[in-house]
Amino acid sequence: MKMPKQQVSLGLLNPKSAVNVASVLRAGGCYGVSSVMYTGQRFGYAKEFNADTKAFHRIIPTIGVDDLLSVTPAGAKRVAIELVEGATPLPNYTHPENVFYLFGPEDGSLSQDILAACDDIVYIPTYSCMNLAATANVVLYDRLSKRGFNAGDELIRASRDNNNNTARLI
């Protein structure tokens, strides 16, 4: 399946769980993410974890770095996704064309230095905090829903799992 060419990168600050990182990679593959950068050592074995059942880690560059800010893709706006007072709620947010979304760990937050370096800070209005993979999925889906997408049976056939052969009901 050919992935759409877009300028969307994800930065994960010291992600806690290998399963969650693998799930972020799966989301990245579904929504056409260009690259995933991460800090810290806890990522460990996520590239081979079974949550990435479509093996998007082989398609999306996944790069360990010391500092997320220093690897911001050229021309990208930095957008922190964090529960910060005064942040913009995701339903009201207009996603930039070229973006580097930054996500904190599940057991912490993005640092003040990172937040200060971001162009925007966005939060998802929920009744409790979500895990990393769920947060990435919601942000990427919101981007897709607001920016337009390809629709139709060809996309459905290309997107579904090998075990799903469901035809249209008449």
Sequence and secondary structure as in RCSB ss.txt:
>XXXX:A:sequence
MKMPKQQVSLGLLNPKSAVNVASVLRAGGCYGVSSVMYTGQRFGYAKEFNADTKAFHRIIPTIGVDDLLSVTPAG
AKRVAIELVEGATPLPNYTHPENVFYLFGPEDGSLSQDILAACDDIVYIPTYSCMNLAATANVVLYDRLSKRGFN
AGDELIRASRDNNNNTARLI
>XXXX:A:secstr
      EEEEEESS S HHHHHHHHHHHHHHT  EEEE SSTTTTGGG TT TT GGGTS EEE S SGGG  TT
 EEEEE   TT EEGGG    SEEEEEE  TTS   HHHHHH SEEEE   SS   HHHHHHHHHHHHHHHH   
 SHHHHHHHS TT       
